[in-house]
Amino acid sequence: MADRWHLLNSLTKAVERFFLNHTQDIKAANAATEMLKGQPTKKEIERSQKRTKRMVDNYAQIKALHKNKIPILHIARQLGLSRETVYQYLAKSEPPISKQATYGGKSKIDPHKSYLIKRWNEGIRNASQLHRELIELGVQDLKVGSVKNFVSRLRRAKGEGRSFKPQEPNVQNQFKGAKSSLRIVTAKQVAHLCVSKPEGLRSEQQKFLNQLTQTNSVIAQCYELISQFCAMVKERRGSELDDWLERVYASEVKELQTFARQLEKDKAAVVAGLTLIWSQGQTEGQVQRLKYLKRQMYGQAGFSLLKRRLLHRNKNRSEYPFHVN
């Protein structure tokens, strides 16, 4: 019986490969919905630029070596990459983009930033005092730590270090709110959004997906097929697998067609996993337990000792230091 988690994991990887060839559509949808706003730090920008340059260089070298019919294994060894990474670069139709991005919703402090900047420009530097002022103005559910984090960014931006005492306002210590800039949404992040439960998505994430499916009919077709398969997995509708496979082969999504062919290689097990109430959870748990025991003994234990420890179940479960009875 196929494990449902592994089915969804394989689907996610296939969807990621699909979106690697639609990075321009992702950027356009992100710009249209402004889902990811934030001001990256200088170090983040530098790391992102170095990472992007390294990935683009690897992409160019891999394409050139593969064009000269150099074996994949030799390419991986020459560039110090794994074979899986080489295959991923070869599957791309354009150079990769940086993966610096995190999904961030609106912070509770966002509505009060203008007031905090105003008070900063008036010479107030103490975060605790600013927090008390906000509480007196009727602000609720705002922790002093959030105010401290925001004020510390103002200090770093003005190069004033740990200046907590009030200061006389002057032109040099005035702060103008930085304009927000969009961060990059990656193919991997979009793939995880596609296989997530719709009710678990935030409003800006759902708007992003709606915008993305409207920009390209093939993306809309892919997202519909993904949603149908996820529904089969979660509701155990294995009887619909044949119809889903037919729709995949009739579509223009090559990555899902590859995924479908892999399912057909062990179709009986897949149908069982999508139909029966049982799962491979117990098996996976025992495998993880065996790995844990091996690591406890630094991989030096022989078969007989591992067997004795695996079969012996201590009543107080002392082998699991974080176990809660």
RONUDO-535790 format. One record per residue (C-alpha): residue number from 0; x, y, z. Coordinates in nm, 4 decimals, m for minus. Layout:
! residues N
TORBA     n         xx         yy         zz
TORBA   NUM          X          Y          Z
...
This chain:
! residues 325
TORBA     n         xx         yy         zz
TORBA     0     0.0000     0.0000     0.0000
TORBA     1     0.1398     0.3385    m0.1001
TORBA     2     0.1890     0.5977     0.1713
TORBA     3    m0.0341     0.9034     0.1257
TORBA     4     0.2272     1.1456     0.2594
TORBA     5     0.4821     1.0238     0.0061
TORBA     6     0.2250     1.0547    m0.2744
TORBA     7     0.1687     1.4217    m0.1887
TORBA     8     0.5422     1.4772    m0.1476
TORBA     9     0.6097     1.3346    m0.4953
TORBA    10     0.3298     1.5492    m0.6355
TORBA    11     0.4817     1.8604    m0.4745
TORBA    12     0.8200     1.7907    m0.6356
TORBA    13     0.6557     1.7445    m0.9763
TORBA    14     0.4655     2.0730    m0.9351
TORBA    15     0.7878     2.2492    m0.8343
TORBA    16     0.9543     2.1311    m1.1576
TORBA    17     0.6537     2.2635    m1.3490
TORBA    18     0.6764     2.6106    m1.1943
TORBA    19     1.0520     2.6289    m1.2524
TORBA    20     0.9592     2.6896    m1.6164
TORBA    21     0.7030     2.9595    m1.5250
TORBA    22     0.9089     3.1952    m1.3097
TORBA    23     0.8039     3.4977    m1.5142
TORBA    24     0.4369     3.4187    m1.4512
TORBA    25     0.5109     3.3873    m1.0787
TORBA    26     0.6864     3.7244    m1.0729
TORBA    27     0.3989     3.8875    m1.2616
TORBA    28     0.1370     3.7456    m1.0250
TORBA    29     0.3419     3.8485    m0.7232
TORBA    30     0.3795     4.2034    m0.8538
TORBA    31     0.0062     4.2234    m0.9259
TORBA    32    m0.1051     4.1067    m0.5813
TORBA    33     0.1881     4.2419    m0.3750
TORBA    34     0.1673     3.9309    m0.1580
TORBA    35     0.5179     3.9523    m0.0189
TORBA    36     0.6148     4.2922     0.1095
TORBA    37     0.9194     4.3638     0.3150
TORBA    38     1.2420     4.5583     0.3292
TORBA    39     1.5388     4.3183     0.3007
TORBA    40     1.8496     4.4033     0.4973
TORBA    41     2.1834     4.4807     0.3348
TORBA    42     2.3222     4.1387     0.4303
TORBA    43     2.0163     3.9661     0.2842
TORBA    44     2.0609     4.1531    m0.0416
TORBA    45     2.4306     4.0635    m0.0585
TORBA    46     2.3644     3.6967     0.0182
TORBA    47     2.0886     3.6904    m0.2403
TORBA    48     2.3120     3.8419    m0.5082
TORBA    49     2.5965     3.5971    m0.4369
TORBA    50     2.3583     3.3022    m0.4352
TORBA    51     2.1977     3.4139    m0.7605
TORBA    52     2.5371     3.4583    m0.9305
TORBA    53     2.6476     3.1116    m0.8149
TORBA    54     2.3286     2.9487    m0.9415
TORBA    55     2.3455     3.1260    m1.2782
TORBA    56     2.7110     3.0224    m1.3205
TORBA    57     2.6255     2.6611    m1.2369
TORBA    58     2.3343     2.6730    m1.4798
TORBA    59     2.5561     2.7960    m1.7647
TORBA    60     2.8301     2.5406    m1.6947
TORBA    61     2.5861     2.2495    m1.6669
TORBA    62     2.4147     2.3417    m1.9930
TORBA    63     2.7505     2.3756    m2.1708
TORBA    64     2.8890     2.0469    m2.0390
TORBA    65     2.5692     1.8612    m2.1178
TORBA    66     2.5717     2.0032    m2.4702
TORBA    67     2.9182     1.8520    m2.5116
TORBA    68     2.7704     1.5154    m2.4071
TORBA    69     2.9539     1.4977    m2.0747
TORBA    70     2.7918     1.2310    m1.8468
TORBA    71     2.5738     1.3579    m1.5620
TORBA    72     2.7937     1.1909    m1.3008
TORBA    73     3.1063     1.3646    m1.4335
TORBA    74     2.9263     1.7024    m1.4392
TORBA    75     2.8175     1.6565    m1.0774
TORBA    76     3.1701     1.5665    m0.9657
TORBA    77     3.3317     1.8503    m1.1576
TORBA    78     3.1003     2.1172    m1.0144
TORBA    79     3.0662     1.9638    m0.6680
TORBA    80     2.6899     1.9135    m0.7003
TORBA    81     2.4587     1.6179    m0.6571
TORBA    82     2.3206     1.4410    m0.9615
TORBA    83     1.9684     1.5425    m0.8579
TORBA    84     2.0727     1.9089    m0.8633
TORBA    85     2.2241     1.8665    m1.2105
TORBA    86     1.8995     1.7120    m1.3368
TORBA    87     1.7016     2.0010    m1.1858
TORBA    88     1.9178     2.2581    m1.3676
TORBA    89     1.8855     2.0678    m1.6954
TORBA    90     1.5067     2.0677    m1.6592
TORBA    91     1.4984     2.4478    m1.6417
TORBA    92     1.4447     2.6494    m1.9579
TORBA    93     1.5907     2.9696    m1.8104
TORBA    94     1.8510     3.0630    m1.5465
TORBA    95     1.7337     3.0193    m1.1850
TORBA    96     1.6412     3.3065    m0.9584
TORBA    97     1.7360     3.3619    m0.5962
TORBA    98     1.5325     3.1808    m0.3317
TORBA    99     1.5353     3.4587    m0.0742
TORBA   100     1.1754     3.4887     0.0355
TORBA   101     0.9451     3.4185     0.3256
TORBA   102     0.5703     3.4482     0.3401
TORBA   103     0.4925     3.7235     0.5832
TORBA   104     0.1506     3.8520     0.6681
TORBA   105     0.0819     4.1916     0.8205
TORBA   106     0.2343     4.2465     1.1632
TORBA   107     0.0336     4.3872     1.4519
TORBA   108     0.2733     4.6795     1.4629
TORBA   109     0.2172     4.7819     1.0983
TORBA   110    m0.0758     5.0206     1.1717
TORBA   111     0.1362     5.2026     1.4340
TORBA   112     0.4621     5.2433     1.2414
TORBA   113     0.3789     5.5969     1.1289
TORBA   114     0.3194     5.7018     1.4909
TORBA   115     0.6437     5.5371     1.6077
TORBA   116     0.8451     5.7062     1.3308
TORBA   117     0.6822     6.0380     1.4173
TORBA   118     0.7786     6.0011     1.7856
TORBA   119     1.1291     5.8871     1.6829
TORBA   120     1.1726     6.2046     1.4805
TORBA   121     1.0585     6.4023     1.7846
TORBA   122     1.3502     6.2586     1.9819
TORBA   123     1.1890     5.9681     2.1706
TORBA   124     1.4208     5.6627     2.1619
TORBA   125     1.2934     5.4444     2.4477
TORBA   126     1.0857     5.1496     2.3210
TORBA   127     0.9176     5.0899     2.6576
TORBA   128     0.8004     5.4500     2.6688
TORBA   129     0.6676     5.4259     2.3131
TORBA   130     0.4851     5.1045     2.4036
TORBA   131     0.3226     5.2734     2.7060
TORBA   132     0.2093     5.5602     2.4836
TORBA   133     0.0442     5.3185     2.2418
TORBA   134    m0.1327     5.1397     2.5289
TORBA   135    m0.2596     5.4755     2.6575
TORBA   136    m0.3951     5.5477     2.3092
TORBA   137    m0.6066     5.2310     2.3312
TORBA   138    m0.3879     4.9855     2.1397
TORBA   139    m0.4415     4.6265     2.2523
TORBA   140    m0.2569     4.2944     2.2007
TORBA   141     0.0719     4.4648     2.1149
TORBA   142     0.3770     4.3324     2.2992
TORBA   143     0.6618     4.5560     2.4043
TORBA   144     0.9017     4.3200     2.2241
TORBA   145     0.7450     4.4102     1.8888
TORBA   146     0.8023     4.7784     1.9558
TORBA   147     1.1617     4.7092     2.0650
TORBA   148     1.2330     4.5159     1.7455
TORBA   149     1.0957     4.7959     1.5288
TORBA   150     1.2828     5.0702     1.7171
TORBA   151     1.6056     4.8677     1.7000
TORBA   152     1.5737     4.8697     1.3195
TORBA   153     1.5414     5.2475     1.3310
TORBA   154     1.8582     5.2687     1.5402
TORBA   155     2.0516     5.0491     1.2977
TORBA   156     1.9242     5.2490     1.0021
TORBA   157     2.0472     5.5748     1.1600
TORBA   158     2.3688     5.4193     1.2937
TORBA   159     2.2975     5.5302     1.6503
TORBA   160     2.3489     5.1961     1.8247
TORBA   161     2.1929     5.1603     2.1688
TORBA   162     2.0709     5.5182     2.2082
TORBA   163     1.7767     5.4813     2.4464
TORBA   164     1.7665     5.8306     2.5968
TORBA   165     1.5482     6.1046     2.4504
TORBA   166     1.7326     6.3303     2.2044
TORBA   167     1.6733     6.6735     2.0672
TORBA   168     1.5216     6.6484     1.7185
TORBA   169     1.7531     6.7428     1.4336
TORBA   170     1.7814     6.6863     1.0604
TORBA   171     2.0460     6.4150     1.0990
TORBA   172     1.8340     6.1793     1.3096
TORBA   173     1.5133     6.2185     1.1119
TORBA   174     1.3836     5.8911     0.9688
TORBA   175     1.1690     5.8548     0.6605
TORBA   176     0.9780     5.5300     0.6272
TORBA   177     1.1471     5.2991     0.3790
TORBA   178     0.9415     5.2054     0.0751
TORBA   179     0.8399     4.8406     0.0788
TORBA   180     0.9765     4.6215    m0.1966
TORBA   181     0.8514     4.2892    m0.3250
TORBA   182     1.0471     3.9806    m0.2389
TORBA   183     1.0755     3.6853    m0.4730
TORBA   184     0.8276     3.3969    m0.4624
TORBA   185     0.9973     3.0689    m0.5532
TORBA   186     0.8683     2.7685    m0.7447
TORBA   187     0.8973     2.5549    m0.4322
TORBA   188     0.6807     2.7948    m0.2311
TORBA   189     0.4164     2.8057    m0.5038
TORBA   190     0.4154     2.4246    m0.5193
TORBA   191     0.3486     2.4032    m0.1445
TORBA   192     0.0685     2.6591    m0.1774
TORBA   193    m0.0933     2.4515    m0.4529
TORBA   194    m0.1082     2.1326    m0.2447
TORBA   195    m0.2168     2.3105     0.0748
TORBA   196    m0.5752     2.3074     0.1974
TORBA   197    m0.7612     2.6109     0.0544
TORBA   198    m0.9142     2.6849     0.3941
TORBA   199    m0.5647     2.7008     0.5446
TORBA   200    m0.4415     2.9751     0.3099
TORBA   201    m0.4290     3.3405     0.4087
TORBA   202    m0.6239     3.5880     0.2001
TORBA   203    m0.3130     3.7272     0.0264
TORBA   204    m0.1971     3.3754    m0.0610
TORBA   205    m0.5351     3.2886    m0.2119
TORBA   206    m0.5337     3.6131    m0.4117
TORBA   207    m0.1874     3.5279    m0.5387
TORBA   208    m0.3002     3.1830    m0.6574
TORBA   209    m0.6085     3.3325    m0.8247
TORBA   210    m0.3919     3.5863    m1.0062
TORBA   211    m0.1420     3.3173    m1.1069
TORBA   212    m0.4067     3.0889    m1.2585
TORBA   213    m0.5566     3.3790    m1.4524
TORBA   214    m0.2273     3.4671    m1.6217
TORBA   215    m0.1770     3.1320    m1.7941
TORBA   216    m0.4286     2.8663    m1.9007
TORBA   217    m0.1738     2.5848    m1.8579
TORBA   218    m0.1121     2.6934    m1.4967
TORBA   219    m0.4881     2.6986    m1.4360
TORBA   220    m0.5139     2.3481    m1.5813
TORBA   221    m0.2262     2.2283    m1.3643
TORBA   222    m0.3752     2.3780    m1.0475
TORBA   223    m0.7108     2.2138    m1.1169
TORBA   224    m0.5462     1.8711    m1.1582
TORBA   225    m0.3464     1.9235    m0.8375
TORBA   226    m0.6609     2.0117    m0.6430
TORBA   227    m0.8391     1.7026    m0.7753
TORBA   228    m0.5553     1.4696    m0.6728
TORBA   229    m0.5279     1.6280    m0.3261
TORBA   230    m0.9010     1.5765    m0.2813
TORBA   231    m0.8622     1.2094    m0.3765
TORBA   232    m0.5866     1.1678    m0.1168
TORBA   233    m0.7657     1.3467     0.1658
TORBA   234    m1.1096     1.1958     0.1004
TORBA   235    m0.9756     0.8514    m0.0043
TORBA   236    m1.1482     0.8429    m0.3430
TORBA   237    m0.9194     0.5900    m0.5095
TORBA   238    m1.1907     0.4852    m0.7547
TORBA   239    m1.1437     0.8182    m0.9371
TORBA   240    m0.7744     0.7594    m1.0098
TORBA   241    m0.8280     0.6236    m1.3638
TORBA   242    m1.0343     0.9268    m1.4659
TORBA   243    m0.7714     1.1594    m1.3171
TORBA   244    m0.4921     0.9862    m1.5084
TORBA   245    m0.6835     1.0280    m1.8334
TORBA   246    m0.7253     1.4012    m1.7681
TORBA   247    m0.3539     1.4337    m1.6923
TORBA   248    m0.2493     1.2619    m2.0168
TORBA   249    m0.4911     1.4858    m2.2081
TORBA   250    m0.3417     1.7994    m2.0493
TORBA   251    m0.0343     2.0021    m2.1476
TORBA   252     0.1446     1.9564    m1.8141
TORBA   253     0.4398     1.7268    m1.8873
TORBA   254     0.5575     1.7181    m1.5259
TORBA   255     0.2239     1.5786    m1.4073
TORBA   256     0.2300     1.3273    m1.6910
TORBA   257     0.5668     1.2030    m1.5630
TORBA   258     0.4183     1.1810    m1.2129
TORBA   259     0.1195     0.9861    m1.3515
TORBA   260     0.3470     0.7337    m1.5234
TORBA   261     0.5251     0.6749    m1.1929
TORBA   262     0.1896     0.6082    m1.0254
TORBA   263     0.0974     0.3513    m1.2889
TORBA   264     0.4147     0.1522    m1.2202
TORBA   265     0.2649     0.0507    m0.8833
TORBA   266    m0.0980     0.1296    m0.9478
TORBA   267    m0.2475    m0.1365    m0.7165
TORBA   268    m0.0558     0.0005    m0.4169
TORBA   269    m0.1541     0.3579    m0.5061
TORBA   270    m0.5226     0.2677    m0.5337
TORBA   271    m0.5020     0.0904    m0.1968
TORBA   272    m0.3407     0.3953    m0.0386
TORBA   273    m0.6122     0.6200    m0.1820
TORBA   274    m0.8963     0.3910    m0.0725
TORBA   275    m0.8203     0.2085     0.2526
TORBA   276    m0.8395     0.3734     0.5953
TORBA   277    m0.5013     0.2309     0.6991
TORBA   278    m0.1701     0.4047     0.6402
TORBA   279     0.2018     0.3415     0.6596
TORBA   280     0.2314     0.5556     0.9717
TORBA   281     0.3180     0.2635     1.1995
TORBA   282     0.5859     0.1392     0.9582
TORBA   283     0.7369     0.4853     0.9188
TORBA   284     0.7375     0.5249     1.2976
TORBA   285     0.9276     0.1994     1.3464
TORBA   286     1.1808     0.2995     1.0802
TORBA   287     1.2373     0.6329     1.2551
TORBA   288     1.2759     0.4501     1.5879
TORBA   289     1.5407     0.2211     1.4381
TORBA   290     1.7305     0.5198     1.2965
TORBA   291     1.7125     0.6925     1.6349
TORBA   292     1.8594     0.3879     1.8099
TORBA   293     2.1401     0.3650     1.5538
TORBA   294     2.2293     0.7307     1.6046
TORBA   295     2.2341     0.6834     1.9825
TORBA   296     2.5171     0.4331     1.9331
TORBA   297     2.6931     0.6447     1.6659
TORBA   298     2.6206     0.3840     1.3976
TORBA   299     2.8655     0.1365     1.5546
TORBA   300     2.6148    m0.1182     1.6889
TORBA   301     2.5997    m0.4635     1.5328
TORBA   302     2.2844    m0.6387     1.4150
TORBA   303     2.2351    m0.8438     1.7321
TORBA   304     2.2525    m0.5403     1.9631
TORBA   305     2.0223    m0.3372     1.7404
TORBA   306     1.7753    m0.6256     1.7365
TORBA   307     1.7728    m0.6520     2.1158
TORBA   308     1.7243    m0.2764     2.1623
TORBA   309     1.4545    m0.2563     1.8950
TORBA   310     1.2512    m0.5444     2.0385
TORBA   311     1.2954    m0.4391     2.3994
TORBA   312     1.0273    m0.1896     2.5011
TORBA   313     1.1184    m0.0199     2.8266
TORBA   314     0.8155     0.0613     3.0393
TORBA   315     0.9218     0.4176     3.1112
TORBA   316     1.0341     0.4695     2.7481
TORBA   317     1.3666     0.6106     2.8698
TORBA   318     1.5112     0.5831     2.5190
TORBA   319     1.2847     0.8732     2.4228
TORBA   320     1.3969     1.1688     2.6341
TORBA   321     1.1092     1.3887     2.5164
TORBA   322     0.8324     1.1314     2.5475
TORBA   323     0.5208     1.2457     2.7334
TORBA   324     0.3079     0.9753     2.8948
